[in-house]
């Protein structure tokens, strides 16, 4: 398989453009003191995102019936354990991505 230089630059450019808006807010917020009400509100965001991702991925509709995608369940379990253990959004996201990539590679 040949990899053209322009394709490689497009992939790297896409990675940078995607990476910057996802990392810069973490860096900026870490150094700024936010009001307590904002911090309390933001503390619920990871839980909401995690729940929305689980419901969207875990429960699938198959011919007007709801069923469970067992491949996704095998990725959710270690991600949930790490989320409860570390309480770190970054670590949880990394473990979730690695878990899902492993599941897709193996199954």
N, C-alpha and C positions, 0 to 999 in steps of 0.2 A: 504494500500500500504506500503510495507516494503522498507526501505531505508538502503541499505548496506553501511557500513562505507567506503569501498573502492570507491563506487560510489560517496559518499559525498565528499571524498578527491579529486577525479578526477574533480568534478564540481568546488570545491573551487580552485584547482590548475589551472583549465582553466580560472576561473574568474581573478585570480591574474595575470596569464600570459597575459591575454587580457588587464587588467587594467593598468599594468606597462607601456607598450610602448605608451599608449594613454595619460597618465597623466604626465610622466616624461618630455616629451618635453615642455609642458606648464610651468612646474616649472623651467626648465633650461632656457628657452627663456625669462621668466619674469625677471630674474636677470642678463641677459646679454644685453649689448647695441649693437644693430644691426645697420649696415649702413642704411641710409635713403632709398636707393634704394631697399634694401631687405624688409624693413618695408612696403614700398609702394606696392611692389609685393605681400607680404603676406596679405595685406589688401583686396585683391581681392579673395583670396582663399575661405573664407566662402561663398561668393556669388556664386562662381562657383560650390562648392560642393552642396549647397542648390538647385541651379538650376538643376544640374544633377540628384539629388535625386528626385526632383519634376517631371521632365520629365520622368524619368524611372518608377516612381510609379504611377503617375497621369494619363498618357496617356497609354491606353492599346489597343492592336490590337485584334479585334474580327472578325474572318472570313474576312480578308483583309480590314476591316474597322477600323478606329480609333475611340475610344470612351473614355469617362471619367469614372474613378473609383470614384464614389461619396463618398465612405467610406474614401478614401484617402483625398479627398477634405475637409471633415469634420475635419481631423487631420491637414491639411496644414494651414487652416485659423487661428486657434489660434497660431500655431507655427510662421507663418509669422508676425502676430501682435506683438508677444513677441520679435521676431528678430528685427523688426523695432523700437520697443519701448526701448528695453534694449541695443541693439547692442552688445550683449554678446554671443559668440559662445557656451559657456558652458550652459548658461541658455536656449538658443534656442534648443540645442540638448536635454536637459532634458525635456523641454516642448514638443518637438516633439515625444520623446519616450513615455512619459506619455499619450499624446493625441492619438497616434496610438494604444497603449495598451488598452486604454479606448474604442476606436472605435471597436477594434477587440473583446473586451469582450462584448460590448453591441450588436454588429451586427454580 
